[in-house]
Amino acid sequence: MAAAPALSRRPATLLTPGRIGTLSLPNRIIVTAMGVSLAEPDGTVGRRLIDYHVAQAKGGAGLIVTGVAGVAWPVGAVQPRQTAISDDRFLPGLKRLVDAVHAAGSRIATQLHHGGLVATHSAGEGHPLWAPAYPPPFKGDFPDYFLPEEMAAFAGGSVPQIKILTREDVSLVVRQFVQGAARARKAGFDGVEIHGAHGYLLSSFVSPSTNNRDDEYGGNLAGRARLLLEVVRAVRTEVGPDFPMWVKIDSRELGKANGITLDLAVALAPMVEAAGADAITVSAYHDVGQGKLHSASNIPHEPAAHLEAAAAIRAAVAIPVIASGRVEIDRGERGLAQGEFDFLAMGRKLLADPDLPAKLAAGRIADIRPCIYCYTCVSTAYLREQVRCAVRSETGYEDLDWTPAKAPGHVVIIGGGPAGMEAARRLDLAGAKVTLIEKSDRLGGTLRFAALAYEPNERLLDWLRHQVGQSQIDVRLKTEATPTLIAALKPDKIIVATGAVRDMPPIPGHDQDFVLSGDDLRGMMLGEDSAAIRRKTSWSTRMATKLGAATGATANLELVRKATHAWMPLGKRVVIIGGELVGLELAEFLMERGRDVTIVGEAPKFGGGLLLVRRMRLIAELREHGVAMFPGARDIRIGRKDVVFAASDGTMQGIAADHVVVAMGAHGDSTLADALRAQGHEVVEIGDGTGVTYIEGAMRGAAEAVAAMGR
């Protein structure tokens, strides 16, 4: 094997060119491999997967790595519509993908994959799970977080069988990876990544948690790593010295008894290098039985979760290290400059905005559409659905036309929340004349309080406001959309995006002053005024919030978040009635500010409206911090200083409360839209006014409404 070019250790930036083996890359941003379920049902590459990756190529990424190409497909498949590379019949589609990405100006590699113990999709099709040994028995709270309809999609209704690999099976696995690599080279890919992580087949051999074999493929690290290293050496022999090939490994397995540790990973990395790898991608895995850990390892919630491990592994090898794991742009720049890693692989950020690299290169940082870490994209995999993104409706649907067939004249949009702003932004880009009417003194709607409760949402709020602010949109704040005004504007079309109505449900005792609706609490936190707030708050509280509004302090959400740690107009004991997204995020907000929080709700399981992976983390953290939760409650009523209800087990409960917040009762309202239609206007309704669909529903509804105009 020819010697690889020496790796430069000079300080780099995300926009600095780099090399992986013989592959020259224009920058250090890599689209990490993600399973997106966009191939055809038979595993072939079709237009949808091609268009998805072409968008990333046009966006300026230095390298795209396609996700989980099955070397043994249909065996080892972890999701429906997974790309296959297990037979020559898949070559034409793979070549079309490569050619399209190259034509769009980028480079593309594919990830060679066998799901092993994690291949629950192929198990549902009757294929056994391939494994080094019988795994430890499953235990944990993971299934508890699924809503009934979600569990039906995830489980598939069958109990998988385990196939313990013989030596002959091991040899077959090596051949399958070799043949997959040969097909990748024949299709024109610029390289391959061997997936040796995330509990998949090769990783399951490496991990002492799942490999207790006593033959040459078990025992110490050298034995457990034997299969991975045989694959790497055999692939290198097949593709030759000049075809880039690298390996993804786990830096640790969180929560697993006797799992992979960082010390083990640091010892493994030089062995992978010696076997012929041109680089190492650093990731992590977890005990799948623990729900919270599904957002702690390969798709972490904590920022820069893998960088310490990446730095440790980089110190042990001479080849480049590819880092990942919720790394913000500024942190990525610092990590490259400090030599923690050599390339940064991004996933969620490039789903939210595939043009991130190009915008970064152009200095348009404020135009980068932010990921809000809502886990829409991640949760789709658990539910056997194709990838989606809450903030970018085009993701996974690049094959559709998202622009109006013609500029739709003058469009009046009523409501300046996320749906209204997104519709206005899109229409302005399409060349329409847009008037955006908002009755309050600032844009944002309920996204403002959602941003207060969960900071990543503020990034979307800021981005939408920035996009509207630099457009030609006529924004009219503190304006009521009266029939007279609408008639005077002479619109060709009207979009109503006024949001949901949040009536106080008829819970006995709801009319007491210590009982707040979600709108009451939002208004108090953001310095708004209403008759209900005046009645339910003290003079000092009203003066404080008025002062905050007058000085602009309550418009600064970061300032409000910090200030509310010291002072809030709520008592120590708070009962929240309603266990869906709003109630749970509010509980997190209050718990972090020292309140004793209890959540009571009628739903048999809490977390509706939250995507599964975010739900698993949030509910687990609420439990860890002592938040009491009573799903399945009945006969809820509010006493003079408590909330009384029948718990799911039939026992009567009484929870003392200084304040009660009712976080339920929101519903759509078409009153305004119907009145405008009655006047002869062409009206489209979007957002929560059509039924509560949260951020994704607001953004997608706006995008679909705009795309439908002029057709």
C-alpha positions in Angstrom: 0.0 0.0 0.0 1.4 3.4 -1.0 2.0 5.8 1.8 -0.8 8.3 2.4 0.1 12.0 2.1 1.2 13.4 5.4 -1.6 15.0 7.4 -1.2 18.7 8.0 -1.5 19.6 11.6 -1.6 23.4 10.9 -4.7 25.2 12.3 -7.7 24.7 10.1 -11.1 26.3 9.7 -14.4 24.8 8.4 -13.6 26.4 5.0 -10.0 25.2 4.8 -9.4 22.4 2.2 -8.4 19.0 3.5 -7.6 15.5 2.5 -8.7 12.0 3.4 -6.3 9.6 1.9 -6.0 10.6 -1.8 -9.3 12.5 -1.7 -9.0 16.3 -1.7 -11.9 18.2 -0.2 -12.6 21.9 -0.6 -13.7 22.4 3.0 -13.9 20.5 6.3 -17.8 20.2 6.4 -19.0 16.6 5.8 -22.7 15.6 5.5 -22.7 12.7 8.0 -24.3 9.4 7.0 -27.9 9.3 7.9 -30.6 6.7 7.3 -33.3 8.7 5.6 -35.6 6.0 4.0 -35.6 7.7 0.6 -34.5 4.8 -1.6 -37.1 2.8 -3.5 -38.9 -0.1 -1.7 -36.6 -2.6 -3.4 -33.4 -0.9 -2.2 -32.6 0.8 -5.4 -31.7 4.5 -5.7 -34.4 6.6 -7.3 -35.1 10.3 -7.9 -36.0 11.1 -4.3 -32.7 10.1 -2.8 -30.8 11.7 -5.7 -32.6 15.0 -5.3 -32.1 15.0 -1.6 -28.3 14.6 -2.0 -28.1 17.0 -4.9 -29.5 19.7 -2.6 -26.6 19.1 -0.2 -24.1 19.1 -3.0 -25.4 22.5 -4.3 -25.2 23.7 -0.7 -21.5 23.5 -0.7 -20.6 20.6 1.6 -17.1 19.3 1.1 -18.2 15.7 1.1 -21.5 13.8 1.4 -21.7 10.4 3.0 -24.8 8.5 2.1 -26.4 6.5 5.0 -26.5 2.8 5.7 -26.0 1.1 2.4 -26.8 -2.5 3.1 -24.0 -4.9 2.1 -26.3 -7.9 2.9 -29.6 -6.3 2.1 -32.4 -7.4 2.7 -30.6 -9.0 5.7 -29.3 -6.4 8.2 -31.7 -3.6 7.1 -32.6 -1.2 9.9 -35.3 0.7 8.1 -37.7 0.6 5.2 -36.5 2.1 1.9 -32.9 1.7 2.9 -30.3 1.9 0.2 -28.8 -1.5 -0.9 -25.4 -2.2 -2.3 -25.6 -6.0 -2.0 -26.0 -6.9 -5.6 -24.9 -5.6 -9.0 -28.5 -4.8 -9.9 -28.2 -1.8 -7.6 -25.3 -0.3 -9.6 -27.3 1.8 -12.1 -29.1 3.7 -9.5 -26.0 4.2 -7.4 -24.1 5.5 -10.4 -26.9 8.0 -11.3 -26.6 9.3 -7.7 -22.9 9.7 -7.9 -23.1 11.4 -11.3 -25.8 13.8 -10.2 -23.8 14.8 -7.1 -20.6 15.3 -9.1 -22.5 17.4 -11.6 -23.7 19.6 -8.7 -20.1 20.2 -7.6 -19.6 17.9 -4.6 -18.0 14.7 -3.7 -19.8 11.6 -2.4 -19.0 8.5 -0.4 -21.2 5.7 0.8 -21.4 4.0 4.1 -21.1 0.2 4.1 -23.5 -1.2 6.7 -24.8 -4.4 8.3 -27.4 -3.8 11.0 -26.7 -7.0 13.0 -28.6 -6.9 16.3 -30.2 -3.5 15.5 -31.7 -4.7 12.2 -35.3 -4.7 13.5 -36.7 -3.8 10.1 -35.3 -6.9 8.3 -36.3 -8.9 11.4 -39.9 -7.8 10.7 -39.5 -9.2 7.2 -38.6 -12.6 8.7 -34.8 -12.4 8.7 -32.8 -13.2 11.8 -30.6 -10.7 13.6 -27.0 -11.5 13.1 -24.9 -11.4 16.2 -21.6 -12.6 17.8 -23.5 -14.1 20.8 -26.9 -13.9 22.5 -27.1 -10.3 23.8 -28.0 -9.4 27.4 -31.7 -9.5 28.1 -33.5 -6.3 27.1 -34.5 -4.1 30.1 -35.3 -0.5 30.6 -38.0 2.2 30.1 -37.6 2.7 26.4 -41.0 1.2 25.4 -42.8 3.3 28.0 -42.4 6.5 26.0 -44.2 5.4 22.9 -47.8 6.5 22.3 -49.9 3.5 21.3 -50.0 4.3 17.6 -46.2 4.8 17.6 -45.5 1.4 19.3 -47.5 -0.3 16.6 -45.3 1.2 13.9 -42.0 0.5 15.7 -42.6 -3.0 16.9 -43.9 -4.5 13.7 -45.6 -7.3 15.5 -42.9 -10.0 15.4 -40.3 -11.4 17.9 -36.9 -11.5 16.1 -34.7 -14.6 16.0 -31.0 -14.4 16.8 -28.4 -15.9 14.5 -25.1 -16.5 16.2 -22.4 -16.3 13.5 -20.2 -19.3 12.7 -16.8 -18.9 11.2 -18.4 -19.5 7.8 -20.9 -16.7 8.5 -18.0 -14.4 9.5 -16.2 -15.1 6.2 -19.5 -14.3 4.4 -19.7 -11.0 6.2 -16.2 -10.1 5.2 -17.0 -10.9 1.5 -20.2 -8.9 1.6 -18.3 -5.8 2.8 -15.6 -6.3 0.2 -18.2 -6.7 -2.6 -20.0 -3.6 -1.4 -16.8 -1.6 -1.5 -16.1 -2.9 -5.0 -19.5 -1.8 -6.2 -19.1 1.6 -4.6 -15.8 2.1 -6.5 -17.4 0.8 -9.7 -20.4 3.2 -9.3 -17.9 6.1 -9.0 -18.1 7.0 -5.4 -15.2 9.0 -4.0 -14.8 6.7 -1.0 -16.4 4.4 1.5 -17.0 4.6 5.2 -17.2 1.2 7.0 -19.8 1.4 9.8 -18.2 -0.1 12.8 -20.4 1.7 15.4 -23.9 2.1 16.8 -24.4 -1.4 17.9 -24.5 -2.7 14.3 -22.8 -6.0 13.4 -19.2 -4.9 13.5 -19.6 -2.9 16.6 -21.4 -5.8 18.4 -18.3 -7.9 17.9 -16.1 -5.1 19.3 -18.2 -4.5 22.4 -17.6 -6.7 25.4 -21.2 -6.1 26.3 -22.5 -8.1 23.3 -19.5 -10.3 22.5 -18.7 -13.1 25.0 -17.4 -15.5 22.5 -14.4 -17.8 23.5 -13.0 -18.3 20.0 -10.6 -16.2 18.0 -13.4 -13.6 17.5 -13.9 -13.0 21.2 -12.0 -12.6 24.4 -9.6 -9.6 24.5 -9.8 -6.5 22.3 -7.7 -8.1 19.6 -10.2 -11.0 19.3 -13.3 -8.9 19.5 -11.9 -6.4 16.9 -10.8 -9.2 14.6 -13.9 -9.1 12.4 -13.8 -5.3 12.0 -10.1 -5.4 11.2 -10.5 -8.3 8.7 -13.2 -6.3 6.9 -10.9 -3.2 6.8 -7.9 -5.1 5.5 -9.9 -7.0 2.9 -11.6 -3.9 1.7 -8.3 -2.1 1.4 -6.9 -5.1 -0.6 -10.0 -5.0 -2.9 -10.1 -1.2 -3.6 -6.3 -0.6 -3.7 -4.2 2.1 -2.0 -5.7 5.1 -3.8 -9.4 4.6 -3.0 -10.3 6.5 0.2 -11.7 4.2 2.9 -12.4 5.1 6.6 -14.1 3.6 9.6 -16.7 4.9 12.0 -16.2 3.7 15.6 -17.9 4.2 19.0 -15.9 6.3 21.5 -18.1 4.8 24.3 -21.4 3.0 24.9 -23.3 5.0 27.5 -25.2 3.1 30.1 -24.1 -0.3 28.9 -22.7 -2.7 31.5 -19.2 -3.7 30.3 -19.6 -1.6 27.1 -17.1 0.2 25.0 -15.1 2.8 26.9 -13.0 5.7 25.6 -9.9 3.8 26.7 -11.0 0.9 24.5 -11.7 3.2 21.6 -8.3 4.9 21.9 -6.7 1.4 21.8 -8.8 0.3 18.9 -8.1 3.4 16.7 -4.4 2.6 15.9 -5.4 -1.0 15.0 -7.9 0.4 12.5 -5.3 2.7 11.1 -2.8 -0.1 10.8 -5.4 -2.2 8.9 -5.5 0.4 6.2 -8.1 3.1 7.1 -7.5 6.6 5.8 -9.5 8.3 8.6 -11.7 7.6 11.6 -15.1 8.9 12.3 -15.8 9.3 16.0 -19.3 8.6 17.3 -20.9 6.8 20.3 -23.7 4.4 21.2 -25.8 3.6 24.3 -28.0 1.1 26.1 -31.1 1.1 23.9 -33.3 0.1 26.9 -32.8 3.6 28.5 -35.0 6.1 26.7 -33.1 9.2 27.6 -29.8 7.8 26.2 -31.3 7.8 22.6 -30.5 11.5 22.6 -27.1 11.2 24.4 -24.9 9.2 22.1 -24.8 9.2 18.2 -27.4 12.0 18.1 -26.6 13.9 21.3 -28.6 16.6 22.9 -25.7 18.0 24.8 -23.5 20.3 22.6 -20.1 19.1 21.5 -20.7 15.8 23.1 -18.0 13.8 21.3 -15.2 16.4 20.9 -13.2 15.3 24.0 -13.3 11.7 22.7 -12.3 12.9 19.2 -9.3 14.7 20.5 -8.2 11.7 22.5 -8.5 9.4 19.5 -6.7 12.0 17.2 -3.8 12.0 19.6 -3.5 8.2 19.1 -3.4 8.1 15.3 -1.7 9.9 12.4 -4.7 9.8 10.1 -7.5 12.4 10.1 -10.3 12.3 12.6 -13.9 13.2 11.7 -15.9 14.6 14.6 -19.6 15.0 15.0 -22.3 15.5 17.7 -24.2 18.8 17.9 -21.2 21.1 17.2 -22.2 24.7 16.6 -20.2 26.6 13.9 -18.2 28.6 16.4 -17.3 25.6 18.4 -16.4 23.7 15.3 -14.0 26.5 14.2 -12.4 26.5 17.6 -12.0 22.7 17.7 -10.4 22.7 14.3 -8.0 25.5 15.2 -7.1 23.7 18.5 -6.5 20.5 16.7 -9.2 18.4 18.4 -10.3 17.0 15.0 -9.7 17.4 11.3 -13.2 17.3 9.7 -16.7 18.1 11.1 -19.6 15.9 10.1 -23.0 17.5 10.4 -26.4 15.9 10.3 -29.3 17.8 11.7 -27.9 21.2 10.8 -27.7 20.2 7.1 -31.2 18.8 7.2 -32.3 22.2 8.5 -30.2 24.0 5.9 -28.2 22.2 3.2 -26.9 25.6 2.1 -25.1 26.1 5.4 -21.6 25.7 3.9 -22.3 28.1 1.1 -23.8 30.7 3.4 -20.9 30.3 5.8 -18.5 30.9 2.9 -20.4 34.0 1.8 -20.4 35.4 5.3 -24.2 35.1 5.6 -24.3 33.6 9.0 -27.7 35.1 9.9 -29.3 33.5 6.9 -28.5 30.0 8.0 -31.7 28.3 8.9 -31.2 26.9 12.4 -31.8 23.4 13.7 -34.0 23.6 16.8 -33.2 20.1 18.1 -36.8 19.0 18.2 -35.9 15.5 17.0 -38.4 15.4 14.2 -35.8 14.0 11.8 -34.5 11.4 14.3 -37.9 10.2 15.5 -39.1 9.4 12.0 -36.6 6.4 11.9 -38.2 4.9 15.0 -41.7 5.2 13.4 -40.5 3.7 10.1 -41.1 6.9 8.2 -39.0 8.9 5.8 -36.9 11.8 7.0 -38.6 15.1 7.7 -37.4 18.4 9.2 -39.6 20.7 11.2 -38.0 23.9 10.1 -37.4 23.0 6.4 -40.3 21.5 4.7 -38.4 20.6 1.6 -36.1 18.1 3.4 -36.9 14.6 2.1 -39.3 16.1 -0.4 -36.8 17.8 -2.8 -38.5 16.1 -5.7 -41.6 18.3 -5.3 -42.0 21.9 -6.6 -42.2 24.2 -3.6 -42.6 27.5 -5.5 -45.8 29.0 -6.9 -46.4 28.4 -10.6 -46.7 32.2 -10.9 -46.4 35.2 -8.6 -49.8 35.3 -6.9 -50.3 39.1 -6.9 -51.0 40.8 -3.6 -51.3 38.5 -0.6 -52.4 39.7 2.8 -51.3 37.5 5.7 -53.1 37.9 9.0 -51.0 36.7 11.9 -47.3 37.2 12.5 -46.5 33.8 14.2 -44.2 31.2 12.6 -46.8 30.2 10.0 -47.5 33.8 8.9 -43.8 34.7 8.8 -42.8 31.6 6.9 -45.6 32.1 4.3 -44.7 35.8 4.0 -41.0 34.9 3.5 -41.7 32.4 0.8 -44.2 34.6 -1.0 -41.7 37.5 -1.0 -39.1 35.2 -2.6 -41.6 34.2 -5.2 -42.1 37.8 -6.2 -45.5 38.4 -4.6 -46.5 41.7 -3.0 -47.0 40.7 0.7 -48.7 42.6 3.5 -48.2 41.0 7.0 -50.7 42.1 9.6 -50.0 41.4 13.3 -52.2 42.8 16.2 -49.4 42.7 18.8 -46.3 45.0 18.9 -43.9 42.3 17.6 -43.7 39.3 15.4 -43.5 35.8 16.8 -46.9 34.7 18.2 -46.8 31.8 20.5 -43.3 31.0 19.2 -42.1 33.7 21.5 -43.1 31.8 24.6 -42.0 28.5 23.1 -38.6 30.2 22.6 -38.6 31.3 26.2 -39.3 27.8 27.5 -36.9 26.1 25.1 -33.9 28.2 23.9 -33.3 26.5 20.5 -36.7 27.7 19.4 -35.5 31.3 19.7 -33.0 30.6 16.9 -35.9 29.9 14.6 -37.7 33.0 15.9 -34.7 35.2 15.2 -34.2 33.6 11.8 -37.8 34.2 10.7 -37.7 37.8 11.9 -34.4 38.4 10.1 -35.8 37.0 6.9 -38.9 39.1 7.1 -36.8 42.2 8.0 -34.6 42.0 5.0 -37.4 41.4 2.6 -39.9 43.7 0.8 -42.8 42.5 3.0 -45.0 45.3 4.3 -45.2 44.5 8.0 -48.0 46.2 10.0 -47.7 45.7 13.8 -50.3 46.7 16.3 -52.9 46.4 13.6 -56.3 44.8 13.7 -57.3 43.0 10.5 -60.8 44.7 10.2 -63.0 44.2 7.2 -62.5 47.8 6.3 -58.7 47.5 6.3 -58.8 44.2 4.3 -61.1 45.8 1.7 -58.8 48.8 1.4 -55.8 46.6 0.8 -57.5 44.9 -2.2 -55.8 41.6 -1.8 -55.8 38.9 -4.5 -55.5 36.2 -1.8 -55.6 36.1 2.0 -53.8 33.8 4.3 -55.2 33.5 7.8 -52.5 32.5 10.3 -54.0 33.8 13.6 -53.1 30.7 15.7 -55.2 28.6 18.0 -57.8 29.8 20.5 -56.8 28.9 24.0 -60.0 28.9 25.9 -60.0 27.9 29.6 -61.5 24.4 29.8 -64.5 24.0 32.1 -62.6 22.5 34.9 -64.4 23.1 38.2 -62.6 25.9 40.0 -60.9 27.3 37.0 -62.2 30.8 37.6 -60.1 31.5 40.7 -57.3 34.1 40.6 -54.5 31.6 41.3 -55.5 29.6 38.2 -53.7 30.8 35.0 -54.2 29.8 31.4 -51.3 29.3 29.1 -52.0 32.7 27.6 -52.1 34.3 31.1 -48.6 32.9 31.9 -47.2 33.8 28.5 -48.5 37.4 28.9 -47.0 37.7 32.4 -43.6 36.5 31.2 -43.5 38.6 28.1 -44.9 41.8 29.6 -48.3 41.8 27.9 -51.5 43.1 29.4 -55.0 41.7 29.6 -58.0 41.9 32.0 -57.2 38.4 33.2 -53.6 39.3 34.0 -54.7 42.5 35.8 -57.1 40.5 37.9 -54.8 37.6 38.7 -51.5 39.4 39.6 -50.4 41.8 42.3 -49.8 45.5 41.8 -46.0 44.9 42.1 -46.0 42.2 39.5 -48.0 44.3 37.1 -45.6 47.2 37.6 -42.6 44.9 37.1 -43.9 43.5 33.9 -45.0 46.9 32.6 -41.5 48.3 33.3 -40.0 45.3 31.5 -42.2 45.9 28.5 -41.5 49.7 28.5 -37.7 49.2 28.6 -37.7 46.4 26.1 -36.4 43.9 28.7 -39.2 41.4 28.1 -38.5 41.4 24.4 -35.0 40.0 25.2 -35.8 36.4 25.8 -32.3 35.5 27.0 -32.6 38.3 29.6 -36.0 37.0 30.7 -34.7 33.4 31.0 -31.9 34.6 33.3 -34.1 37.0 35.3 -36.7 34.4 36.0 -34.2 32.3 37.8 -34.2 35.0 40.4 -37.8 36.2 40.3 -41.1 34.9 38.9 -44.7 35.8 39.7 -45.5 32.3 40.7 -45.6 30.5 44.0 -43.4 27.6 45.0 -45.9 24.9 44.3 -47.2 24.8 40.8 -49.6 22.2 39.3 -49.8 22.1 35.6 -53.0 20.6 34.1 -52.2 19.1 30.7 -49.3 16.7 29.8 -48.7 17.5 26.1 -45.9 19.5 24.6 -46.8 22.8 26.1 -47.3 21.4 29.6 -44.1 19.4 29.6 -41.9 22.2 28.3 -43.5 24.6 30.8 -42.8 22.1 33.6 -39.1 22.0 32.5 -39.0 25.8 32.5 -40.5 26.1 36.0 -38.5 23.1 37.4 -35.3 24.8 36.4 -36.4 27.9 38.3 -36.9 26.1 41.6 -40.6 25.4 41.5 -42.1 22.2 42.9 -44.0 21.0 39.8 -46.7 18.4 39.4 -48.3 17.6 36.1 -51.9 16.2 35.9 -53.6 15.2 32.7 -56.3 13.0 31.2 -54.1 11.5 28.5 -53.1 7.9 29.3 -49.5 8.8 28.3 -47.9 12.2 28.4 -45.9 13.8 25.6 -48.3 14.2 22.7 -47.0 16.8 20.3 -43.4 16.1 21.3 -41.4 14.0 18.9 -40.5 10.6 20.4 -36.8 11.1 21.0 -37.3 14.6 22.5 -40.1 13.1 24.6 -37.9 10.4 26.0 -35.3 12.9 27.2 -37.7 15.5 28.5 -39.9 13.2 30.5 -36.9 11.3 31.9 -35.3 14.6 33.0 -38.5 15.8 34.7 -38.6 12.6 36.7 -35.0 12.9 37.6 -35.7 16.4 39.0 -38.7 15.2 41.1 -41.6 16.4 38.9 -44.6 14.3 39.8 -46.7 13.2 36.8 -50.2 11.8 36.9 -51.3 10.7 33.4 -54.7 9.1 33.0 -56.3 11.4 35.7 -60.1 11.8 35.8 -62.5 14.1 37.5 -60.0 16.9 37.8 -61.1 19.9 39.8 -59.4 22.9 41.4 -60.0 23.6 45.1 -59.1 26.7 47.0 -55.5 25.8 47.3 -55.1 22.4 45.6 -55.9 20.2 42.6 -58.0 17.1 43.3 -58.4 14.2 40.9 -58.8 10.5 40.5 -55.5 8.9 39.6 -55.2 6.2 36.9 -55.3 3.6 39.6 -58.6 5.0 41.0 -57.2 6.5 44.1 -58.1 10.1 44.9 -55.2 12.6 45.0 -55.0 16.1 46.3 -52.0 18.2 45.3 -51.4 21.5 47.1 -50.8 24.4 44.8 -49.9 28.0 45.1 -50.6 28.4 41.4 -52.3 26.2 38.8 -51.5 26.5 35.1 -54.0 25.0 32.7 -51.9 24.0 29.6 -54.7 22.5 27.5 -57.8 23.6 25.7 -56.2 25.0 22.6 -58.2 24.5 19.4 -58.4 25.8 15.9 -60.8 28.6 15.0 -62.0 29.5 11.5 -64.3 32.4 12.5 -62.2 35.1 10.8 -61.4 33.0 7.7 -65.1 32.2 7.2 -66.1 35.8 7.7 -63.6 36.9 5.0 -64.8 34.2 2.7 -68.3 35.4 3.2 -67.1 38.8 1.9 -65.9 37.2 -1.3 -62.2 36.9 -0.6 -60.1 33.9 -1.5 -58.8 32.6 1.8 -56.3 30.0 2.9 -55.9 28.9 6.6 -52.6 27.7 8.0 -51.0 27.2 11.4 -52.6 26.3 14.7 -55.8 28.0 13.6 -56.5 24.9 11.6 -55.8 22.6 14.6 -52.8 22.6 16.9 -49.8 21.2 15.0 -46.9 23.1 16.7 -43.8 24.4 14.9 -43.6 21.7 12.2 -47.2 22.1 11.3 -46.9 25.8 11.1 -43.9 25.7 8.9 -45.1 22.9 6.6 -48.6 24.4 6.3 -47.1 27.7 5.2 -44.8 26.0 2.7 -47.6 23.9 1.2 -50.1 26.8 1.0 -47.5 29.0 -0.8 -46.6 26.1 -3.2 -50.3 25.6 -4.1 -50.8 29.2 -5.0 -51.0 30.0 -8.7 -51.6 26.4 -9.7 
